[in-house]
Amino acid sequence: EMAKRKCKNCGVVFEKKQPLQYVCSVNCAIEHTKKINAKKAEKERIQAAQKERARKAELKDKLATVPELTRKLQSVFNKFIRLRDKGKPCISCGAPLQSGFGGGYDAGHYRSIGSAAHLRFDENNVHGQCKRCNRYLSGNAVSYRAGLIERIGLVEVERLDSDHTPRKWDKEELRELTALYKQKIKELE
């Protein structure tokens, strides 16, 4: 006498007639096979969709322009600065940096992107700054400089002040910097 088993399709308990029998009838075997095939087809469809999304993302990245890659890097870089300076006071006014909606505080540039685009990704040129100083006081530059001297030293501030080296990033450099700052973010999180 064979053991009893629960049908994998309908759940009825039946007496097995063969050692590897897992359904109670031919109809249940057909239904069970259909379910297995449907699951397999769904899994294949999901995998194909994932591959297609990855292919499109790769193609989009390959076709990205320098301005698009720069924007992407700026976003990642600013996130890094906010994480790095979390818990520190505003570089300009010394107020505690509030985290919250919309980042809470900005990654403020000492020398603005408009006047010194070549320093936009220089970590010593960018620090956590309250939105009031950065947006409404136009960066609060005089206080920013004083806070900067305190934080990184006069020699480094003078290096920033005197750096007028033109700088153009190519696509590969922008991609590499984005990957670097994504890694730095992971380490800080």
FENTAHU-V574956 format. One record per helix or strand of 2 or more residues. SS is the DSSP state (H for helix, E for strand). FROM is the first residue (numbers start at 0). LEN is the number of residues. If there is no record, write none. Layout:
ss=SS from=FROM len=LEN
ss=SS from=FROM len=LEN
This chain:
ss=E from=3 len=3
ss=E from=12 len=3
ss=H from=25 len=38
ss=H from=65 len=19
ss=H from=100 len=3
ss=E from=104 len=5
ss=H from=116 len=3
ss=H from=122 len=3
ss=E from=125 len=5
ss=H from=130 len=6
ss=H from=140 len=12
ss=H from=153 len=9
ss=H from=170 len=18
